[in-house]
Amino acid sequence: MGALLPFILVFTLTFFSLPLPISTPALLKTYLTLSEAEALAPSDPSSDVEPIKPSTPPKPLWRGILFVTVGQLEALTHLAQASYLLITSAPLNEPFISILLALSWLYTILRPVVRPTRTVPYDLFAVYSALFIGALLQLGGVFYDHGVFGDEWPSVGVFVALWANLVVTTGVLGVVLGMPLALPGRTVKEEEIGLSVSPEDYTSLFGWITFSWVYPLVHRGRYTTLNEKDVWALSPTLQSRSIFIKFVTLPQTTLLRKLFTANSLDLFLDFSLTLVSVCFNYAGPFFLKRILDAIDLTSPTSESRAQAYIYAVLAFVCSLCKSQADVQHLWFGRRAATRIRSELMASIYDKALKRKDFSGIVDREKKKAETETADKHGKSKSKSKSKKDEEKSDEAKAGADVGKIVNLMAGDANRVSMTVSASYFIYGAPFEIILASLFLYNLLGLAAFAGFFVLLLGWPLNSYIARRSIRIQKGLLGARDRRMGVLSEMMGAVKFIKFFAWEGKWVERVMEMRAEEMRWMVKARVNSVAFSLLWTSAPILISIISFFAYVMQGNELTISTAFTAIALFNMVRAPLNVIPTWIVQILQTGVALNRIAVYLDEDEVSEQVSSLKKDAAQPTTEAPSANNADEEGLGIENGSFKWNEVEVPKADPEGADKGKDKDGKTSPSVDETATIVEGETQVLLGEGMSDTAAPEVDMDHRFELRDINVLFPEGELSVITGPTASGKTALLMALLGEMSLIPSTPPGKLIMSKSPSKLDSHSHGHSYSLSYAAQAPWLRHQSIRDNILFGAPFDSARYDAVLDACALRTDLDVLEDGDLTEIGARGVSLSGGQKARVALARAVYSRARYVLLDDPLSAVDSGTAGWIVDNLLKGGLLEGRTVILVTHHVDLVLPAAHYLVRMLDGRIDTQGTIKDLRAQGVLEELTHDSAVTIAEAEVQQEALAPTPSDSENADGDEEEVKKAKAGKKPRKLVKDEHREVGGVKWAIYKSYLKAS
């Protein structure tokens, strides 16, 4: 056995080294190699350290020389031994064993010569391990024969040779264990490994087996307080950027197949090592039975005592092997779970940047249920019909709002990840039950299976509870989405809620959503208790019934049989308890995965308007080609647009006759979401809303942009005006690709030459991209400077010019921290006018060729509006850029404008150059209409922006203010959370003890 095992291993390795037409299955290949991950990992732009120059360090020759020298000595020794045995006419098996060992050592000679390597040679490690086991068995056989059978000790030379063989084999095995798993790339500094770079990929094989590479971090945390800089970064193979770039290139169509393909190797290793761990785990009862049989003899012999010791040692070795298999399979399972979580969260985030905007769409089933609840005198439905509609309303649907997206990232992606991390229960528990059943059958016979009839009797109840758990999970996730949606809506409009004293109504609404979620959580808890009660009692009943059947058959329950059977029943109890729990987990994970898949399948904007969907390219100054001449500029041709809607399948067996009246004629169709215009806001009403709920709404009316034909002049300022709710903002949304194009004849199209990688050499190097300042400014929780830069490089001269042109200078002088002041999420610490001007400055500071401004003048007073027109719209910052401005202040911006578009009821009523409109006599009517609109909607605002005179008065104190701010660290709007340092104080333990 000591010679046959390494020879079989060598033969197998040699066979698979041949150039056979057999390739490794794709599912067993490494998803992302370390070299690929290092190449895809983002470089630190703030680092001044230059990448290490590529160099090929000399390969250490001493390892190869050692392997070859030891192999030659061992091979020659075994060949000499085989020759001697053949000459002395020894039994044929003895020289044959020596020849097999010599051939095994021959492989260790050729491998370092043919394929030298600085990293771990796993094939040599396997061969040396087999040779080490063989040497151990040979030496142990000598002691066993002497102690049990009384054989004489071998000669001194043989004894020394056996010990030398074991020592040499152990030495070369230790050298292999000390070799690194991988070598750092040219961008990794070796001295940073273990400090800022994770040693996971570069540790030795011994460090990987024992996980000693983690100890320096544990040691550091034991004696010091760990900070963020003290913890090394993730391995490049686990970083989100590298994983996602590879993930999106997979050809699989479904999300489940993509996830499996990307993590198949880790899952396979987790599966294989789990089965190995289970086998080693059940080796304990096997050896326990042998030990009890050996010591339970009436007259024990020296052989039985020796066998008992051997079985005890083997049981200990199996426990060590089980621990190692557990550590490794848990690592691979956790790595797959971490990677899957990164892949899902990155996919969700990426989809959020490319999907069509469905915000504002009302759930039809939800609105229908609310209407039916409010209308107490309406027709009542049957219980079964209501239950069916409730189940349908909780199915995953497209059109996710912000609350649902947050739940997908924080809840559903994490659930899938946690299920994968503990997936070894799924395939380990059945295998454990099979092994335990075989052992129990060997002990108790058919009586071992008598108790398993309990499982068959409980299966119908188990099936019912499982189906109910799916329904409860869907309802719980739906209720959670609705609660998050209400909370997001409330937080976004908290200022208006406080102004109008609506706190009570909104708190009541939030608590209603929370109460609904709690009802589903109670149902889920009751269902979980029923599951646990069913399967906790099953193992106990199984063991009792099995022992009862065994004794009733007339068998004697001996000590060895009883103790071994009890050990097996205790071991099988865990997998029997795990199976029902994980049945529920798998079903709930399927619901979560389906929700993510439905979200990822939502409609996306076209490549024409999405920079993320275009291939990355280097900046170029080439002009548009003749083939793309139609896309040059910005405008719309024969376009009709509607707000984005979730497509509903045409076929509806239950509602096939819904659209027919009493005479069977088809009534006017109503979409799943009906859009009406109320001011500048679209209101979406679900189908099934009663007339009493919304009597003023015409369900057949849906706001649309119709017959839009406009091409805005390049490098000029164009003004869009019109009465309230005429479609001015909608026109900007259509230009941004945020509205759906309605099919028409001739087909309409959006004219847009958007390519951020292409620069316009004729307009000061501006890129072919768009910048947009919305009417409701969107700001991030950062400083004012970071919000204006928005990731662009800081240009001091351009930045100062933007601040002056947008009338922000005096505001910054008033603020204690100037432009480094943190403004909070959505700019909560700024006034409406300040937020509008910060958003305006961001749009102007960008290098985009096309600038879209949605009525920024409405949020400022007349003096500030005049300043912005004189210094920004007429200034040099917008020179050569195509600017589209939505405003009611036509008379104010008219001197700077070149082109004017007037909207009316979703159509373009008038358009043309200012010169042509003035010649036609239309301009006076337009300015008069805009003045009337301003007079109707104007609200008295506090003047927060500086006027030219204010700026002049502030010039004298500007230097003093700058000196006072110099060297001062800006304050944080949200302070860092306080951290305790040192050991855990006794008061904490005391509090926990009191609470318990």
N, C-alpha and C positions, 0 to 999 in steps of 0.2 A: 504493500500500500504506500509506503514511504517513497518508492521509486516510480510507481505507476501514476500517481497523481501529478507530479511535475511533468512527466513525459506526455501525458494526455493533454495537459495545458499547453506545452510547447508545440505539440502536433496541431492543436486547434489554432494557435496563433500563426503558425507557419502556413496553414491552409488558407486562412483568411488574408494573409499577406500577398498571396498570389494574385495576379491581374485577372480575376474572374469576372465574367459579365454579370456580377451581382453587386448592386449598389445599396448603400445604406438607406433604409426607408426615410422619407422626408420628415416623418413625425419623430424620428429619433435623432435628428440633427440639432445642433445647437442653434437656438433661435437668433441670438445676437451674440456674436463673439466679442471678446474683449477688445480686439483691434478695431472692429467696426464701431463698437460703442465709444472708444476713445476718439475715433475720427468724427463721430456725430456729436460728441459732447460739446456744449458751447464753451467758447473761450472767454475768459474774464477780461472785459475791455478795460477795467480799472487797473489791471495788473501791469506793472512796468517790466516784469521779468520776461525776457525773451525765451521762446521755446528752445529746449535743448536741441542742439544740432544733431541731426541723425548720424549715428556712428555705430559701428559694429564692433563691440568689445570682443576681445579674444575669448574663445571658448575655453573654459578650464579643462586642461588635459588630464589632471590628476584623477578625476572621477573615471574617465574612460580607460586610462591606464590601469587603475585599480580593478575595474570590472573585468578587463581582458586578462590581467595577470591572475586574478583569483580564479577566473573561469578556466584558464589553461591548467593551473595547478590541480584543480578539482577534477577536470576531465582526464588529465594524464594519470592521476592517482586511481580513478575508478577504472580506466582502461587497463592499467597495470594490475589492479586487483582482479579484473575479469580474466586477463591472460593467465595469471597465477592459478585461479580457480579451474580454468579449463585444463591446464597442464596437470594439476593434481587430481583430476577426475572427480571434482566435487559435483554435487547435484546440479543439474542443468539450470535450475531456477536461480541459483546464487550468481553465476556469471551473467545471466540475463538481466538481473537487477542492476548489476554494476554497469552494464552497457547502456541501459535506459538512463541511469543517472549521468553517465558521461555524455550522452546525447542532449540531455537537458542542460548541462553546463556548457555544451557547445553553442547553444542558442545565446547564452549570456556573453559569449566571446564575439559572435558575429554581429549582434544587435548594436553595440556601441560603435563598431567600425563602419557598418553600413549606414546607420542613421544616428549619428551623434546628436545629442541635444543637451541644452542647459537646463531644461525644465524636466518635470517628473516623467520618466518613461514608465507608463502604467503597465505595459506588458512585462518589463523587467521586474517591477514590483510584484506582480502576480506570480511570476516564476520563482523569484527569491522567497516569497511567502510559502509557496508549495514546497520548495527545497528545505526551508526552515522547519516546516511541519514534519517532513520526512526525516530530517536529522534528529528532531526531538523524539519521533517515534522509534527510530533505531536505538538511540541511547536509552530511552525508557524501556524498550523491550529487553535490553540486557539486565536492567535492575529487576524487571518483573520475572524473568526466567530464573534469576538467582534467588529471589525472595519467595516465589511460589513453588517452583518445581525443584529448587535446590541445585540448579546448574552451576558449574564452576565459572568463576570470573574469566573473561577473555584475557589474552596476553596483554602485557603492558603496552605494546605497540598498537594493538587494535583499540585498546581502551583510550589511549592518547589520540589516535586518529579520529575516533568517534567524537571526543570532546573538541578536537581542533576543527572538525567539520561543522559542529554546532556553533562554535565561536566565530569562525570565518563567515558562515552564512548569516549569523546575526549581525556581523560588522557591515557586510555589503548591504544588508537590508536597512540598517541604520543610515548608511550613506544615501540610499534612495529616499528614505523618509525625510532627510534634511534638504532635499532639492526643492526649489521653488515651484509653485504651480504655474506661474507666468512671469514674464519679465516686463518691467515698466516700459511704456512707450516713450517716444522722444519728447512728449509734452509733460511727462511726469518726472519730477525730481525725486531721486531715491531717498534723500534725507527728509522729504516730506511724508514718506510712507509711515503711517502710524500717528502722524500729527494732523495734517489736513487732508491727507489721502487715505482712503480705507485700505488696510492691509489685507482685506479679505481675498483679493485677487492675486496677491503677490506673496502670501505666506507659504511656508513649507508644507509638505504633505503631512508631516507629524503635527504641525500647527493646525492644519485643517481637520485632521482626525480628532484631535483633542480640543479643538476650538480655543487653543491658548492664545490665538491672535486677538481675542477679545479682552484678555486679562489686563493689558496696559490701560485700557479705558476704565475697567472696573477698579484697578488699583488707583488710578488718578482720582476717580470719584470717591474712593474710600477716604482719602486724606485731604482733598480740596473740594471746593464747590465748583461743579461743572458749569461752564458757560457755553454759549453757542459755538464760540470759536474753538473750544476744547474738544468738541465732537467732530470726528472726521466726516467728510461728505460721503454720500452714498456711492457705491460702486457704479462706474459708468454703465454697466449692464442693467442697472436698476433705476437709472435716472429717466425722468419722464420724457425728456426731449428725444433721447436716443430710442426709447421704446416706441414712442408714438410714430416717429418717422418710419420705423420699420413696420409698425402695425398697419398703417394705412396702405402699404404696398402689397399686402396679402391679397391673393386673388379670390379668396372665399367670399361667398355672397351673404351668408347669414352671420349674425353677430356671434352665435354660439360656436360655429365652425371656426371663425377667426380666432376667438379666444382659445379654443382647443389647439389649433395649429401653432399659435404663438407660444403656448406653454406645454406642448405635448411631451417634450423631453423631461421636464421637471415632474409632470404628472405621472409619466411612466416610471421614473425613478422612485417617486413617492409610493406608487402602487407596488413596485417590485420589492422595495425595502420594507414596506409594511407587511407583505407576505412573509418575508424572511424573519421579521421581528415576531410575527405570530408563531412561526415554526419554532424559533428558539424559546418563545414563551411557553409553549406546550411541551418542550423538552424537559421542563422542570418536573411536572407530574410523571412523565415517562421514567426519568431517572429516580424519582421518589419511589415509584413502584418497584424498580429493580433493587434499590437500597433496602427497602422493607422486606422484600423477598429474601435478600442475602443475609440479613441479620435475624430473620424470624425462624431460621432453621433450628432444629432441636440440637444438632451437633454441628456448629459452624466450623468450617475448615479454613486453612490459611488462604486458599484460593477464593473462597467466598468473601473473606474479610478484605482481601486485596481488591476484589471486584467492587465491593462497597466503597472503598476509598477512591477507586478510579471513577465510579459513577458520581461520587460527590465532587471530584475535581471537574468532571465533564459538565455537571450541573452548574458549577461556578463559571466555567468558561462560556457556557451557553448564556448565562445571565449577562456576562460582559459583552458578548456578541449582540445580544438583544438590546442592550443599552446603546451600543454603537449604531445599530440599525435604526433605533428610535431617534437618536440625535440626527442622523443623516436624513432620514425620511421627513422628519419634522422641518429640517432646514429647507429641503427642496419644496415641500408643500407650502411653507411660509413665503419662500421666494416667488413661487407661482402666484400666490395670493396677492403679494405686494405688486407684482407686475400687472396682474389683472386689474387691480384697483387703479393703478396709474393709467392703464390703457383705457379703462372705462371713463375715468374722470377727465382725461385729456380729450377723449372722443366727445364727451358731453360738452365740454368747454369749446372745442373746435366747432361743434355743430351750432352752438349758440351764436357764434360769430358769422355763420354762413346761412342759417335758416331764415325763412321768411318770418316777418314779425307778425305774430298772431295775438299780440297784447290787446286786450279789450273784448275779445270774443267771449261770449257768455255760453256756458254749457247748456245745451238745449234741455237735457234731461233734468238738470238741476233747476233751471228756470221753470220748467213744466211742473216739477214737484212743488216748488214754492208757490206757484200760482194756484195749484189745486188745493194746497193747504190753506191759502188765504181765502179761496172761494168755498165757503162752507156749504153753499147751496148748490154747488155743481153736482154733476152726476158722479156717483160712487162707483169705484171699480171693484172687481172681485179680488179676493185675497191672493189668489194664485197669479192674477194678472199684475197686481201691484208688486208682488215679490219678483216676478220675472223682469219687470221694468227696473226695479231696484238693482237687480244683478247686472242688467245691461248698462245701467248708468255708471257702475263701478268698473267696467271694462276699460283697459288702457286705450286712450284716444289721442289723436294728434292735436296740436294746438296748445302746447304746454305754456303755462305762464311762469313768472319768475319763481313763485312758491314751489311749483312742481319741479322746476329745474334744480332748485336748491335741494329738494328732497331726493331727486335722482342722484345727485352727487354725494350728499351726506348720508343718505339712508340706503338706497337701492344698490349703489355701487359697493358700499361697505358690506351689505348683506351677501352679495355674490362673492366678495373677497373672503369673508369669514367662512362661508360654506366651503370654498375651495381649500382654505387653510386647514379645515378639519375633515376634509374628504376622506382621509384614511379610515375614519369610522365607517364610511359607506361600504367600502370594499373589504375592510379588515374584519368587520363584525360577522358577515356571512361566512368568511373563511374560518374564523375562530369557531363558529357554531358547527361547521362541517368537521373540523379536526376534533373538537370536543365530542361530537356524536360518534366518531370512529373510535376514540379512546373509550367512551362509555359503553359502546357496543362490545368492545373487547373485554371490558370488565363485567358488565351486567347482562350482556346478551340483548335479546329483544325487549327485556324489561326497561332498558334505557330509553326506548322510544315511547313507552306508555305515557309518560308525562307530557310528551309533545302534542298529544291530542287536545291539551288545554289551548294551545295556539290555534288549532283548527276551530274550536268552539268560539274563541274570541275574535275570529277573523271578520265576521259580518259587522260587529260593533266597531272594530278597528277601521274597516272600510268607510263606515258612515262618519266617524270622527275625522278621518282624513279628508273626505270630500267637504265636510263642514269647515275644516281649517282653511281650505283654499278660498272659500267664499268669505270667511272672516278676514283673511289677509287682504283680499281685494277691497273689501269695505273699509278696512283700517287705513290702507294706503290712500284710498280716495278721500276719506275724511281728513287725513293728515295733509293732503295737497290743498284741500279747500281751506283748512285752517291757516296754512302758510300763505295762501293767496290773500286771505283777508288781512293777515298781519302785515304783509308787504304793502298792501293797499293803504292800510292805516298809517304805517310808518312813513310812507311817501307823502301823505297829505295831513300829517299830524298838526302842522301849523294852522291849516284851515279848520281842522276839527276843533282846535282850541279857540280860534277866533269866533266860530259860530256856536260854541258851547254844545257840541255834539258828543261830548265824551261819554255820556250815559248810553246813548244809542249804539255807539261803536263798541263800548265795553260789553254791552248786551249781545251784540252780534258776534264778537270774538268768543264770549263764553258759550254761546250756542254752538259754535263750531267745535270748541273744546269739549263740550258735553257730548256732542255726537262722537268725537274721537274716543272719549272715555268709555262710551257705551260699547264701542267695538273692542276696546282694550279689555273690558270686563269679559266680553264674550270669548276673546282669545285666551284669557287666563283660565276661564272655566273649561274651555276645550282642552287646554294643556294639562289641567289637573285630571281630567277624565282619561287622557292618554297615559299619564304617569301612573294613575291608579290601576289601569288595565294591565300595563306591562311590568309594574313593580311586583304585583302579586303573581305574575306568570312564572318566574324562575323558582319561587318558593313552592308553588304547587307542582311544578315539574319534578323537583328533587324528591318531594314527599311521595308522589305517586310512583315514581321510578323505584325507590327503595321498597315500597309496599308491594309492587308487582314482583320484584326480585325475590323477596322473602316468601311470597305466596307461591312461587314456583318450586319451593322446597330447597332453595340454595342457602348456603351458610354465608353470612356476612362477616368475612374475616377482617382483621385489622388493616392489612395492606389494601384490600378492596375498598373498605369503608373510607379510609383516609384519602386514598387516591380519588375515589368518586366524589367525596365532599370537596376536595380541592378543585376538581373539574367543574362541579356544579357552581362553586363560587366564581370560577373564572368565566363560565358561560353566562353568568347572571349579567355581567356588564354589557356584553354585546346584545343580549336580549333586551336590555333596557335602552341601549343606544339606538337600535333599529327604528322603533316608533318615533323617537325624537327626531331622528334624521329623515324619516319619511316626511314629517311636517316641514322640516327645514328645506328639503329639496323642493317640495311643492311651493313653499313661500319664495324660495330663490327663483323658481321658474316664473312666478308672477313678477318679481323684481326685474329679472332679465328681459321679460317680455315688455315691460314698461319702458326700459331703456331702448330696446330695439325699435319700438313704435316711435319713440322720440327721435332716434337717429335716422328713421326713414321719412321724417317730415320733409316737405318741399324746401328746396334751397333756392337762393337767388341765383341768377345766371352768372356765368363767368365774366360777362361784360361789366358787371357792377361789383364783383367780388375780387379783390386783389389776392385773397388767400387761395382761391381756386385756380389761379394762374401759376404757371411754372415760374420759379424764381430765375431771374436773369440779371446780368450785370447792367448797370446804367449805360444808356446809349443816347446819343444826340441825333439819331436818325429821324428824319421826318416820316410821317405816315406814308406807306406805299400806295401805289395806285389801286391795289386790290382792297385796301382798307379806306379808300377815300370817302365812302359813305359814312364811316364812323368818325371822321374828323369833325371836331367841334362838340357842342353840347346842345341837345334839343330833342324834339319828338316829331315824328312824321306819321300822320294818320293814326294817332294813338288814342285808344279809349282804355281807361283804367278803372279798377275797383279795388277796394280794400281787400287785403289777403283773407281768404276763407279756407276752412278745412273742407276738403273734398269729401262728399258723402256718396257711398255706393248707390248706383241707380236702382239696383234690384233690392226690393224690400217686400218680402212675401206678406208680412203682416200689414204693411201699410200701403199695399198696392192700390187700394181704392180710396186712400186718404184724400187724394187730390180730385175726387169726383164729387159732384153734388148729388142731390136726390134723383135727378133725371139721368144720372150716369154720365153726364158731360164733365169733361175735365175742367176744373177751376184753375184760375191763374196760379202758377207755381210760386211757392214760397221757399226760399233757401233755408238751410239749417240755421243760418244767421242772417238776420235782416239788418241792414245798415241804414240808419237815417242820420240826418245832419241836424245838430243842435248847437248853434254857435260854430266854433271851429273844432268841436269835438265830435267824433263818430260814436254813435250809440248803437250797440248790437243787441238785438232782442231775439231770444230763442223762440223756436216754433212752438206753438201750443199756448202762447200767452193769451189770456182771455181779454175780451174787450173791456171788461171792468177794470182790469189791472192797468191797461194803457189805452184809454179811449182816444187819446190825442194822436196816437201813432198810426200811420198808414203803413201796414205791413207789406204792401206791394212796392213801396218806394224804397229805393236803395241809392245812396249817393254814389255817383260815378263821374269821372272825368270823360267827356265825350268830344270826339273830333278835334283832338289837339294837334295842331301843326305849328311848330315854332322852332326856330333855330337862332339861338342867342349869339349876337355878334362877338367875335373873338377879341379879347383884350379890351373890352369896354364894360361899362356899368349898365346893367339892365335892371329895370324896376318892374315889379309885379304888384299890382294894386287891385282893388275891388272891394265891394261891401263885405261885411262879416258873413262867414260861411259860404263864400263864393267858390272856394277851392284853391286858395293861394298856397296854403301849406301843403295841400294834397298835390299840387303841381311840383313842389320841391321834392316831396316824397316819391313821386313818379320818376323824377330825374335821378334820384338816389337809388332807384330800383326797389323801393319798399312798397310798391303797389303792383297788383297783378295786371298784366296786359290782357285785355279782352279780345278774343279773336274777331277779326273783322275782314271785310273785303273793300278795298285792297288791305293786305295785312299791315298793321301798324308796327312801328319799331322805335326803339330808343336809340338816339344818336349819342354816342359817348366814346371818346378815345381815351379810355382810362388804362394807364400802364405806368405804375409808380416807378418802374425800373428805367423808364425812358425820360430823358430830360429835353426840355425845349430850349435850344440855344438862343432863340430870339426873344425870350422873355426872362432874362436874368437867371437862367438855369432852373426854372421851375419844373417840377415833375408833372407828368400827365396824371394827376390825381385830383381828388376833391377834398375840400375842407368845409365843414358845415357847423354853423352856430344855430342851435335850435331855439325856438321861442321859450321853451322851458329848459334853461341851461342844465347840462349834465356835467357835474364836477366830481372830482375824486377826493378822497380823504388824504390830501397832500398839501404841500405849501402852495401859495399862489404862483410862485415861479415854476414849480413842477407841473402845475396844471396848464400853464401857458406853454411851456416847452413841449409837454406831452411826448417825452422821449426823444425829441429832436436835439441836436447839438446846441450848446449855448453859444450864441453870438452876441457879445455885449452891445455892440452898436445897434444891431437890428432889434435887440430886446428893448433897449432904451427908447428907440423910435416907436416901437409898438406901444409901450406904456404911455408915451406922450400922446400918440394919436388916438388912443382909446380912453383918454381922460382918466387914467388910473394913478397918475403920479401923486396927486394930493392925497388920495385915499391911502396910498402906501406910506406917505409921510406921517399920516395920523396914526397908523397902526404901529404898535411898539416894535414889532419884529419885521416891519416892512414886508417885502415880497416873500420872506421866509415864514410868514405867519401861516400856521395850519388852519384850514378852513372847514375841516370836517366833511363827512359824507354828504353829498348833494349841496355842499356849500352852505350849511346851516348857520354858520357864523357870519355870513355876509348878507347884506340887504339885496332886494331884488335887482336894483340897478347895478350894484357891484357884481353880482353873479352874471348878469347879462354882459357886462363889459369884460369880465375875465374870459367868458366863453368867446366873445368877439375877438379878444386879443389872441386867444389860442388859434382861432381860424385864420387870423391875419398873419401870425408868426410862422405858420407852416409854409412850406415851399410848394404848396399845391397850386396848380395853374388855374383851377376853377374854385371859386369861393362862393358858397351859398349861405346867405344870411336871412334868417327868418325873423323879421321885424325886431331887430335889436333896439330900435329907437323908441319903441313903445314903453320900455322899462325905465327910461331916463327922462329928465325934465327938458324943457325946450332949450335952455342954455347949453346943456351938455350935448343934446342932439345936434345943435348948430356947430359945436366944437368938433364933434365926430365927423360931420359932413365936411367941414372946412379942412380938417387936418388928416382925415383918413380917406374918405371917399374921393377927395380931390388931391390927396397927397401922393407921394412916390411909392408907398408900400404896396399899393394895389396897381401900380403902373404895369401895363402889359399883361394883366391877369383878367380873366373873365369873371366878373362879379355879378351875381344875381341877388337882388335885394327885394324882400317882401316888406312893404310898408304902406301905411295910410298917409304918411307925410309927403305927399307927392310934391307939393309946392316947395318944401324944404330941400329935397334931394334933386329937384329938376335941373338946377344948374350943373350938377355933376353927372347927370344921366345921359346916356346915348340912345337907349332903346326902352320902350315902355310896353307892358302887356297888362290889359285889364281883364280880370276874370268875372264871370257872371253865371251863377247856377251851374258850375262845373264845366263851363265852356269859355273859350277865349272870345270875348266880346270885341276887343279892339287891340291891335298891336301894330307897332311901327316905330321908326326912329322919331326922336323928339322933333326934329326939323320937319318931317313929313306930317306929323300929327298937328303941329302948330300951323302949317300951311293949310291943312284941311279944316281948321277951326274946332277940332275935337279936344284939344288940350285944355281949353278953359273949362269945358264941361267936366272933364276928368278931375281937375284940381278942385272944382266946386263940390263934386260928389265926395271926394276924399276929405275935404274940410268938414262937411256935414257928418261924415262917419266919425271923424275925430271928436267933434263936439258932442256926439251922442255917447261915445265910449270913454271919454277922458275922465280920469280919476285924479283927484288931487294927490300928488306925491311929494314926498320930502326930497329936497334937492341934496343928494349925497355926492354928486360928481362935481368936480371943480369947473369953474368958468375961467376964461382967460384972465379976468381981473384977479380971481383967487390965486391963480398961479403966479401972477406978478407979485402979489402981496407976500406970497410964501417964499419968494426967492431969497429974501434976506436971511431967513432962518434955516434955509436948507442945509447950509454947511454945519450949523450947530446940531441939527437933528442927526446928520450923518455921523458926526463925531460921537454923539451920545450912543448911537447904535453900534458903532464900530467895536469889534471884539466881544460883543455880547452874544451869548448862545441863545438861539431862538427857543421859545417855550413850546412845549408840546400840548396840543389840545387835549389829547387823551394820554394820561401819564402811564408809564410802565407799571405793570402789576408788581406789588411788593413781594420780595422773595426772602424767605428765612434761610439762614446759612447755618452750617454746623449740624450737629446731631439732632435727632428728634427729642424734644424736651419731655420731661415726665408729665407735664400738664396735659400734653396731647394724649398720652396713654391713659391718663386718669379720666379724661373726657370720654374716650372710647369705652373704658370700663364702666363708667356711669351710664352711658347710653345703652350698653348691652345688658 
